[in-house]
Amino acid sequence: MSPCVHLIDDDEAIRDALSWLFQSRQIVVQSYASAEDFLAQFVTQQHFRGCLLVDIRMPGLGGLGLFDELINRRCPLPILFLTGHGDVPMAVGALKKGAWDFLEKPFNDNELVDRVIAALAHDAKRFAVAASLDDFAMRKQSLTARELQVMEHILAGMLNKLIAEELQISMRTVEVHRAKVFEKMGVKTAGELAGVLSGNK
């Protein structure tokens, strides 16, 4: 699913107004009439990107109940709550549990859009990091057992001759393995290799 604002509110007028607001700012929005409607379509965190904008008071599960359920499902998306004045203490409690932000009704359109854009940017960064980690894991998994051994020795700062002696193989074989390690890990030097590995721990 493409990144978007997942708007969850039982008030149809609010859903329509906010959908129009986001669309006027070129922000993709998907609306739901209840927490249950959203959960019925929420498959896994990998299929959903963007952020959630949730009314804190709704019939049925409600905003806080949805939040607890998404915590249980390890949903990483930023969640913003729309609250009435009397709901502020509940919203503050949700922030302590990891909610992204809350806006008190009536809210300023520009402020709302700015906070949503920040939440979308946060999720985009999270997604990019996750994709990088997945790519790194696949690259490392492609290394043979011998290439992994050679890589460990390269990272220890050992020269090809010493690696050959340590592993009891020819220096030419070490050179071949070294070239394969660099190729598979997408680097050109031992320094770059060390940087890639330290950045993905």
C-alpha positions as CSV (number, residue, x, y, z in Angstrom):
1,M,0.0,0.0,0.0
2,S,1.3,3.5,-0.9
3,P,2.1,5.9,1.9
4,C,-1.0,7.8,3.0
5,V,-3.0,9.3,5.9
6,H,-5.2,6.6,7.4
7,L,-8.1,8.8,8.8
8,I,-10.3,7.0,11.3
9,D,-13.3,8.9,12.6
10,D,-17.0,8.0,13.1
11,D,-18.2,11.4,12.0
12,E,-18.8,11.4,8.3
13,A,-18.7,15.2,8.0
14,I,-15.2,15.3,9.7
15,R,-14.0,12.5,7.4
16,D,-15.2,14.4,4.3
17,A,-13.7,17.7,5.5
18,L,-10.3,16.3,6.4
19,S,-10.2,14.2,3.2
20,W,-10.8,17.3,1.2
21,L,-8.1,19.2,3.2
22,F,-5.5,16.6,2.6
23,Q,-6.3,16.1,-1.0
24,S,-6.0,19.9,-1.6
25,R,-2.5,19.6,-0.3
26,Q,-1.7,16.6,-2.5
27,I,-1.6,14.2,0.5
28,V,-3.2,10.8,-0.1
29,V,-5.8,9.9,2.4
30,Q,-7.8,6.7,3.1
31,S,-10.8,7.1,5.5
32,Y,-12.5,4.6,7.8
33,A,-15.7,5.0,9.8
34,S,-14.4,3.0,12.8
35,A,-11.4,1.3,14.4
36,E,-12.9,-2.0,13.5
37,D,-13.1,-1.0,9.8
38,F,-9.4,-0.1,9.9
39,L,-8.4,-3.3,11.6
40,A,-10.4,-5.4,9.1
41,Q,-8.1,-4.1,6.4
42,F,-4.9,-3.9,8.4
43,V,-3.0,-7.1,7.5
44,T,0.6,-6.6,8.5
45,Q,2.8,-3.6,9.2
46,Q,4.6,-4.3,5.9
47,H,1.4,-3.6,3.9
48,F,0.7,-0.2,5.5
49,R,2.7,2.9,5.2
50,G,2.1,6.5,6.2
51,C,0.4,7.6,9.5
52,L,-2.8,7.3,11.4
53,L,-5.1,10.2,12.3
54,V,-7.5,8.8,14.8
55,D,-10.5,10.3,16.7
56,I,-10.0,9.4,20.4
57,R,-13.7,9.0,21.1
58,M,-15.6,6.6,18.8
59,P,-18.3,3.9,19.3
60,G,-17.0,0.4,19.7
61,L,-13.3,-0.1,20.1
62,G,-12.5,3.7,20.1
63,G,-9.2,5.4,19.4
64,L,-7.3,4.2,22.5
65,G,-8.5,0.7,22.1
66,L,-7.3,0.8,18.5
67,F,-3.9,2.2,19.7
68,D,-3.5,-0.7,22.3
69,E,-4.4,-3.2,19.6
70,L,-1.8,-1.7,17.2
71,I,0.8,-1.7,19.9
72,N,0.1,-5.5,20.4
73,R,0.5,-5.9,16.6
74,R,3.8,-4.0,16.7
75,C,2.5,-1.4,14.2
76,P,5.3,1.1,13.6
77,L,3.2,3.8,12.0
78,P,3.0,7.2,13.7
79,I,-0.4,7.7,15.3
80,L,-1.9,11.2,15.8
81,F,-5.1,11.6,17.9
82,L,-7.9,14.1,17.4
83,T,-9.2,15.1,20.8
84,G,-11.9,17.1,22.5
85,H,-10.9,19.4,25.4
86,G,-11.9,16.8,28.0
87,D,-9.9,14.1,26.2
88,V,-6.5,15.8,26.6
89,P,-5.4,13.8,29.7
90,M,-6.2,10.6,27.8
91,A,-4.2,11.9,24.8
92,V,-1.2,12.8,27.0
93,G,-1.4,9.2,28.4
94,A,-1.3,7.9,24.9
95,L,1.8,10.0,24.1
96,K,3.6,8.4,27.0
97,K,2.8,5.0,25.4
98,G,4.3,6.1,22.1
99,A,1.7,8.0,20.2
100,W,3.2,10.5,17.8
101,D,1.1,13.6,18.7
102,F,-2.4,14.9,19.4
103,L,-4.5,17.8,18.2
104,E,-7.2,19.4,20.2
105,K,-10.5,20.3,18.5
106,P,-11.1,22.7,17.0
107,F,-7.7,22.5,15.3
108,N,-5.9,24.8,12.9
109,D,-5.9,23.3,9.4
110,N,-2.3,24.4,8.6
111,E,-1.0,23.1,12.0
112,L,-2.8,19.7,11.4
113,V,-1.3,19.4,7.9
114,D,2.2,20.3,9.1
115,R,2.1,17.6,11.8
116,V,0.8,15.0,9.4
117,I,3.5,15.9,6.9
118,A,6.1,15.5,9.7
119,A,4.6,12.1,10.7
120,L,4.6,11.0,7.0
121,A,8.3,12.0,6.7
122,H,9.1,10.1,9.9
123,D,7.5,6.9,8.5
124,A,9.3,7.4,5.1
125,K,12.6,7.5,7.0
126,R,11.7,4.4,9.0
127,F,10.8,2.6,5.8
128,A,14.1,3.6,4.1
129,V,16.1,2.3,7.1
130,A,14.1,-0.9,7.2
131,A,14.7,-1.4,3.4
132,S,18.4,-0.7,3.9
133,L,18.6,-3.3,6.7
134,D,16.8,-5.9,4.5
135,D,19.1,-5.2,1.6
136,F,22.1,-5.6,3.9
137,A,20.8,-8.8,5.4
138,M,20.3,-10.2,1.9
139,R,23.8,-9.2,0.8
140,K,25.4,-10.8,3.8
141,Q,23.3,-13.9,3.4
142,S,24.7,-14.3,-0.1
143,L,28.2,-14.7,1.2
144,T,29.6,-18.2,1.3
145,A,31.1,-19.6,4.6
146,R,34.6,-19.0,3.2
147,E,33.8,-15.5,2.1
148,L,32.5,-14.8,5.6
149,Q,35.7,-16.0,7.1
150,V,37.7,-13.8,4.7
151,M,35.5,-10.8,5.5
152,E,36.1,-11.3,9.2
153,H,39.8,-11.2,8.7
154,I,39.6,-8.2,6.4
155,L,37.7,-6.3,9.1
156,A,40.4,-7.3,11.6
157,G,42.8,-5.4,9.4
158,M,44.8,-8.4,8.1
159,L,46.6,-8.3,4.8
160,N,45.9,-11.0,2.1
161,K,49.2,-12.8,2.9
162,L,48.3,-13.2,6.6
163,I,44.7,-14.2,5.8
164,A,46.1,-16.9,3.4
165,E,48.4,-18.2,6.2
166,E,45.6,-18.1,8.8
167,L,43.1,-20.0,6.6
168,Q,45.8,-22.2,4.9
169,I,44.8,-21.2,1.4
170,S,46.7,-19.5,-1.4
171,M,47.0,-15.7,-1.6
172,R,45.3,-15.8,-5.0
173,T,42.3,-17.6,-3.5
174,V,42.1,-14.9,-0.8
175,E,42.2,-12.2,-3.5
176,V,39.3,-13.9,-5.3
177,H,37.3,-14.2,-2.1
178,R,38.1,-10.6,-1.1
179,A,36.8,-9.4,-4.5
180,K,33.6,-11.4,-4.1
181,V,33.0,-10.0,-0.7
182,F,33.4,-6.4,-1.9
183,E,31.2,-7.1,-4.9
184,K,28.4,-8.7,-2.9
185,M,28.5,-6.1,-0.1
186,G,28.5,-3.3,-2.6
187,V,31.8,-1.7,-1.5
188,K,35.2,-1.0,-2.9
189,T,37.5,-0.8,0.1
190,A,37.9,-2.4,3.5
191,G,37.1,1.0,5.1
192,E,33.7,1.1,3.2
193,L,33.0,-2.5,4.3
194,A,33.6,-1.6,7.9
195,G,31.3,1.4,7.6
196,V,28.5,-0.6,6.1
197,L,28.7,-3.2,8.8
198,S,28.9,-0.7,11.7
199,G,25.9,1.2,10.2
200,N,23.8,-1.9,10.1
201,K,24.3,-3.4,13.5
